[in-house]
Amino acid sequence: MVYAYVNLTVTDDATFAAYREQAGAALAKHGARVVTSSPAQSVIEGSRDATGRGVILEFDSKDAALGWINDPELQEVHALRQASGTGAITLLA
């Protein structure tokens, strides 16, 4: 198993809602599961840029995670997430 950490600061709620409607199917296509999701995060050590919504995704492999993020059929879904705010996705693998 490999994990991806998503940090997203939502600035456009309507676009994020549209993304959420499609995100589950997009993740399922590559065997991903949402381990946990929270609308708020707290840094308990060190410092970092602003935090927003935090999500931990689980994939069967690094290839599955890269397949999800690079899937040409999912680029419109990823574009909705990107347009909904600012963020980063970090693969822990």
Secondary structure, 3 states (H helix, E strand, C coil): CEEEEEEEEECCHHHHHHHHHHHHHHHHHCCCEEEEEECCCCCCCCCCCCCCEEEEEEECCHHHHHHHHHCHHHHHHHHHHHHCEEEEEEEEC
